[in-house]
């Protein structure tokens, strides 16, 4: 990778110097100091609470698609924010040992798998085809809202 960054085309890129420094730091066994921007909004959106009659069990379809998309985004972003640049470089260098690694990248993969299994089980656990279709449509709406925004 260092050879690639030394080529004329790559050396012209602004990020190549920073990446080169990160590689050298990783090879030296040190921890890199990568600044991450924390984006915080002055106004946090209000939680969209389901309107349920008393003593009724909360069901998936009671949860607003926008609110579920927000909560899943928060959950996944916490895992993604833990991944460092050096960790990505270590993953590339040790690609043969990926199944043995226990890093933040593995945690993101595991959380994504768990969410995927939950979605699949939620859809397939219904016995009524109409109810399954409704749940499927709701989860598609959640995914669409997460991808495109409100």
C-alpha positions in Angstrom: 0.0 0.0 0.0 2.9 2.3 0.8 4.2 1.7 -2.7 0.9 2.7 -4.2 0.8 5.9 -2.2 4.3 6.7 -3.5 3.1 6.7 -7.1 2.8 10.0 -8.9 -1.0 9.7 -9.2 -1.7 8.9 -5.6 0.9 11.3 -4.2 -1.1 14.2 -5.7 -4.1 13.3 -3.5 -4.4 15.2 -0.2 -5.4 12.1 1.7 -2.4 10.1 0.6 0.0 11.8 3.0 -2.3 11.2 5.9 -2.9 7.6 5.0 0.9 7.1 4.5 1.4 8.5 8.1 -1.3 6.1 9.4 0.4 3.1 7.8 3.7 4.0 9.3 2.1 4.5 12.7 0.4 1.1 12.4 3.6 -0.6 11.4 5.4 0.9 14.3 2.7 -0.5 16.6 1.4 2.8 17.8 -2.0 4.1 18.1 -3.0 6.7 15.7 -4.8 9.9 16.7 -7.6 10.4 14.2 -9.9 13.3 14.8 -13.5 12.6 14.3 -16.1 15.2 13.9 -19.0 15.0 16.3 -22.1 16.3 14.8 -24.7 17.4 17.2 -27.9 19.2 16.5 -29.1 22.0 18.7 -32.6 20.6 18.3 -33.0 16.9 18.8 -36.1 15.6 17.1 -38.9 14.6 19.4 -39.5 10.9 19.9 -42.5 9.7 18.1 -44.3 7.6 20.7 -46.9 5.0 19.7 -50.4 5.8 20.8 -51.7 2.7 22.5 -54.8 2.1 24.6 -54.0 1.1 28.2 -53.1 -2.6 28.7 -52.4 -3.3 25.1 -49.2 -5.0 24.1 -46.8 -3.0 21.9 -46.5 -4.5 18.5 -44.0 -3.8 15.7 -46.7 -2.1 13.5 -47.4 0.4 16.4 -43.9 1.9 16.0 -43.6 4.7 13.6 -41.3 3.9 10.6 -39.4 7.2 11.0 -38.8 6.6 14.8 -37.6 3.0 14.2 -35.3 4.2 11.4 -33.9 6.9 13.8 -33.2 4.3 16.6 -31.6 1.8 14.3 -29.4 4.6 12.8 -28.3 5.6 16.3 -27.6 2.0 17.2 -25.5 1.3 14.1 -23.7 4.7 14.2 -22.4 3.9 17.7 -20.7 0.8 16.4 -19.4 2.5 13.2 -17.9 5.4 15.1 -15.7 3.0 17.1 -13.9 1.9 13.9 -10.5 3.6 13.5 -8.4 4.0 10.4 -5.6 1.9 11.8 -8.1 -0.9 12.5 -9.1 -0.9 8.8 -5.4 -1.1 7.8 -4.9 -4.0 10.2 -7.9 -5.7 8.7 -6.5 -5.4 5.2 -3.1 -6.7 6.3 -4.5 -9.7 8.2 -7.2 -10.6 5.7 -6.5 -14.3 6.1 -7.3 -14.1 9.8 -10.6 -12.3 9.5 -12.6 -15.1 11.1 -10.4 -14.9 14.2 -10.5 -11.2 14.6 -12.4 -9.5 17.4 -12.3 -5.9 16.5 -14.9 -3.1 16.0 -15.3 -4.1 12.3 -16.4 -7.5 13.4 -18.8 -6.0 15.9 -20.4 -3.9 13.1 -20.8 -7.1 11.0 -22.3 -9.0 13.9 -24.8 -6.3 14.7 -25.8 -6.0 11.1 -26.3 -9.8 10.9 -28.4 -9.7 14.1 -30.6 -7.0 12.7 -31.0 -8.9 9.4 -31.9 -12.1 11.3 -34.4 -10.2 13.4 -36.1 -8.7 10.3 -36.3 -12.1 8.6 -37.7 -13.8 11.7 -40.2 -11.0 12.3 -41.5 -11.3 8.8 -41.6 -15.1 8.7 -43.0 -15.7 12.2 -46.4 -14.5 11.2 -48.9 -17.3 10.2 -51.3 -15.0 8.3 -50.0 -14.1 4.8 -51.8 -10.7 5.0 -50.2 -9.9 8.3 -46.8 -11.0 7.0 -47.2 -8.7 4.0 -48.2 -5.8 6.2 -45.1 -6.4 8.4 -42.9 -6.6 5.3 -44.3 -3.3 4.0 -43.7 -1.6 7.3 -40.1 -2.8 7.5 -39.5 -1.7 3.8 -40.8 1.7 4.9 -38.4 1.7 7.8 -35.5 0.9 5.5 -36.6 3.5 2.9 -36.9 6.1 5.6 -33.4 5.3 7.0 -31.9 5.5 3.5 -33.7 8.6 2.2 -34.5 10.5 5.3 -37.9 11.8 6.4 
